[in-house]
Amino acid sequence: MSRIAPLCALALLACAQPAPKAAGDAAVLDPYFDDVRVLVKESFPVQFGLALRAPMPTPGWTLTVDEVARPDAANRVRVRITAKGPDGPVIQVITPTEVHVSLGTLPPGRFLVDFEVRREGEDYRRVHALVLEAG
């Protein structure tokens, strides 16, 4: 594996499932983000980022990164994002909205990046997860 680009996406997981309604009942949602790109900055030490795109219900939505937690003991990185709708009336048409997440430097290993998103004034909910490997 190249030292310049030691981060690669292994898998995308749709991890936002509501609680099952009954035993044996499972609900699976589509991933919140429909496009995820790994960004590798040519620096020393190497720094990583993600470019994410989410289909929003109307134009004018913004996605703001609130927090990127450092990896915990289980190599889990939590990313919290706030989605803010447009001010005023807009045409209802699915519009891709992009957000960039800086992960900084990561030690070698496999990481689970959990994405929690909320609308302004609401609680965060887990909507997406990505497994990354740094080498």
C-alpha positions in Angstrom: 0.0 0.0 0.0 1.3 3.4 -0.9 2.5 5.7 1.9 1.1 8.7 0.0 -2.4 7.3 -0.1 -2.7 5.0 2.9 -6.5 5.4 3.3 -9.0 3.5 1.3 -12.7 3.0 1.7 -13.5 -0.7 2.4 -17.2 -0.6 2.6 -20.2 1.7 2.9 -22.8 0.6 5.4 -26.4 1.8 5.7 -26.5 1.9 9.5 -29.5 4.1 10.2 -32.2 1.7 11.2 -35.1 2.6 13.3 -35.9 0.2 16.2 -37.7 -2.9 14.9 -41.5 -2.8 15.4 -41.7 -6.5 16.5 -39.3 -9.4 17.1 -37.9 -10.6 13.8 -38.9 -7.3 12.0 -36.0 -5.3 10.7 -36.0 -2.0 8.8 -33.2 -1.0 6.5 -32.9 2.6 5.2 -30.9 3.8 2.1 -27.7 5.4 3.0 -28.0 9.1 3.9 -25.1 10.1 1.6 -25.2 8.9 -2.0 -21.6 9.8 -2.8 -18.6 9.5 -0.5 -15.0 10.3 -1.6 -11.9 9.8 0.4 -9.5 12.8 0.3 -5.8 12.4 0.9 -3.7 15.6 1.4 -0.1 15.3 0.4 1.4 16.5 3.6 3.6 15.2 6.4 2.1 13.6 8.3 -0.6 12.7 5.8 -4.0 14.2 6.5 -7.3 12.7 5.5 -10.8 14.0 4.7 -14.1 13.0 3.2 -16.3 14.7 0.7 -19.9 13.6 1.2 -23.0 14.4 -0.9 -26.6 14.0 0.3 -29.7 14.4 -1.8 -31.8 17.1 -0.1 -35.5 17.7 -0.8 -35.1 21.3 -2.1 -32.3 23.7 -3.1 -30.8 25.9 -0.4 -29.9 23.3 2.2 -26.6 23.5 4.0 -24.7 20.8 5.8 -22.3 22.0 8.6 -19.8 19.8 10.4 -20.4 20.4 14.2 -17.9 17.9 15.6 -15.3 15.3 14.5 -14.3 13.2 17.5 -10.8 11.6 17.5 -10.8 7.8 17.3 -11.8 6.1 20.5 -10.4 2.8 21.9 -12.5 0.8 19.4 -11.3 3.0 16.5 -14.7 4.6 16.1 -14.7 8.2 14.8 -18.0 10.1 15.3 -18.9 12.9 12.9 -21.8 15.2 13.8 -23.5 17.3 11.1 -26.3 19.8 11.2 -28.6 20.2 8.2 -30.3 23.6 7.8 -33.1 24.1 5.4 -33.5 27.1 3.1 -34.9 30.5 4.3 -38.2 31.1 2.6 -40.2 29.2 -0.1 -38.3 27.2 -2.7 -39.2 24.8 -5.5 -39.3 21.2 -4.3 -36.7 19.3 -6.3 -34.1 16.8 -5.1 -30.8 18.7 -4.9 -27.4 17.3 -4.1 -25.7 19.1 -1.2 -22.0 18.5 -0.4 -20.1 18.7 2.9 -16.4 18.2 3.5 -15.1 16.5 6.7 -11.5 16.8 7.8 -10.3 13.7 9.7 -6.8 15.0 10.2 -4.0 12.4 10.7 -4.9 8.8 11.6 -2.6 6.1 12.9 -2.5 2.8 10.9 -5.6 0.7 11.4 -9.2 0.1 10.5 -11.7 2.8 11.5 -15.5 3.0 11.7 -16.7 6.5 10.9 -20.2 7.0 12.2 -22.2 9.9 10.9 -24.9 11.5 13.1 -27.1 14.2 11.4 -29.7 16.5 12.9 -31.9 19.3 11.7 -31.5 22.6 13.5 -33.0 22.3 17.0 -33.4 18.5 16.9 -31.4 15.6 18.3 -28.7 13.8 16.3 -29.5 10.5 14.8 -27.1 8.0 13.3 -27.6 7.9 9.5 -24.6 6.4 7.9 -21.3 4.6 8.6 -18.1 4.1 6.6 -15.3 1.7 7.2 -11.8 3.1 6.4 -8.4 1.6 6.6 -5.2 3.6 7.1 -1.9 1.9 6.5 
